[in-house]
Amino acid sequence: MIPLPGFPLLTQPVPAGLPLPAARFVNDRLSLDAHLIEHHEATFFARVTGDSMTGFGIHDGDLLVVDRALIPADRSVVIAVVDGEFTVKQLCHLPEGILLRASGEDHGDILVGADQDFAVWGVVRWAIHCV
């Protein structure tokens, strides 16, 4: 038997309030690739460590879906490399240069200087929150 692509998908939404009877609601399959990944060859995943991006809904332990084919726009959340070290931050274009912004006052932003080695590795498309 050839396995079907994707995973079982319930045909009814699952209520967060009163329960519904669980009568044969599985009759379709869902591939997360089809919903979360636009550019397969340019997509990679990254696991988050730390809490500097919780204000953007990105938490310690989350799995990020990152697309390298997208051009990062102002205010995009990106995976960047600064002086050889990875970081996930919001990319902000300022008159004085590039600011990599954290989401809280307790975490420092990074103003990228002209003398620093800097590259954007990709735009964060999705954060999969791990509970």
C-alpha positions in Angstrom: 0.0 0.0 0.0 1.4 3.4 -1.0 1.1 5.9 1.9 -0.9 9.0 1.2 0.9 12.4 1.3 0.1 14.6 4.3 -1.6 13.9 7.6 -5.3 13.3 8.5 -7.4 16.4 8.7 -10.6 16.7 10.6 -13.4 18.0 8.5 -15.0 19.9 11.4 -13.2 22.6 13.4 -12.4 21.5 16.9 -14.2 23.8 19.4 -12.2 25.3 22.3 -15.5 25.5 24.3 -18.1 22.8 24.5 -17.1 19.4 22.9 -18.6 18.0 19.8 -19.3 14.3 19.2 -16.3 12.8 17.5 -18.2 11.0 14.7 -16.1 10.1 11.7 -14.8 13.6 10.9 -11.5 12.5 9.4 -11.9 12.1 5.6 -9.2 14.3 4.1 -5.5 14.7 4.3 -3.4 17.9 4.8 0.2 18.5 3.8 1.7 21.4 5.8 4.2 21.9 3.0 1.3 23.0 0.7 0.1 25.5 3.3 3.3 26.8 4.8 6.0 26.7 2.1 5.8 28.8 -1.1 9.4 28.3 -2.3 10.4 24.7 -1.5 14.0 25.0 -2.7 14.6 28.2 -0.8 12.9 27.3 2.5 14.7 26.2 5.7 13.6 25.8 9.3 15.2 27.3 12.4 14.6 26.6 16.1 14.4 29.6 18.4 16.2 30.0 21.6 15.6 32.9 23.9 12.8 35.3 24.5 13.7 38.6 22.8 10.9 38.2 20.1 7.9 37.2 22.3 6.2 40.5 21.4 6.2 39.3 17.8 4.7 36.0 18.8 8.0 34.1 18.6 8.8 32.1 21.7 11.7 30.1 23.0 11.6 26.6 21.4 9.4 27.7 18.4 10.1 26.4 14.9 10.5 29.1 12.3 9.7 28.5 8.6 12.2 30.8 6.7 12.0 31.7 3.0 15.3 32.8 1.4 13.5 33.6 -1.9 11.7 36.6 -0.5 13.1 40.1 -0.5 13.0 41.4 3.1 10.9 44.5 3.4 11.1 47.1 6.1 9.7 45.7 9.3 10.0 42.0 8.1 11.1 39.5 10.7 14.3 38.0 9.4 17.1 35.6 10.2 20.2 37.7 10.0 23.9 37.0 10.5 25.9 39.8 12.2 29.6 39.3 12.5 29.2 35.6 12.1 26.4 35.1 14.6 22.7 34.3 13.8 19.8 36.3 15.2 16.1 36.6 14.6 14.9 40.2 14.7 12.7 42.7 12.9 14.5 44.4 10.1 14.1 48.2 10.2 15.6 50.6 7.6 16.6 53.8 9.2 18.4 56.9 7.8 21.5 55.9 9.8 21.4 52.3 8.6 19.9 48.9 9.4 18.3 48.3 12.9 17.6 44.8 14.0 14.8 45.3 16.5 13.9 43.0 19.4 10.3 43.1 20.7 10.9 44.2 24.3 12.7 46.9 26.2 14.6 44.2 28.2 16.4 43.1 25.0 18.8 45.2 23.0 18.3 46.2 19.4 21.3 45.9 17.1 22.3 48.9 15.0 24.3 47.4 12.2 27.5 49.5 11.6 29.1 50.0 8.2 32.2 48.0 9.5 30.2 45.0 10.5 29.7 41.8 8.5 25.9 41.6 7.9 23.6 39.4 5.8 19.9 38.5 5.8 19.5 34.8 5.4 15.8 34.8 4.9 12.4 36.1 5.9 10.4 34.4 8.6 7.1 33.3 7.2 5.7 31.3 10.0 6.4 30.6 13.7 5.2 27.2 14.8 4.6 27.5 18.5 5.7 24.4 20.4 3.7 23.7 23.6 
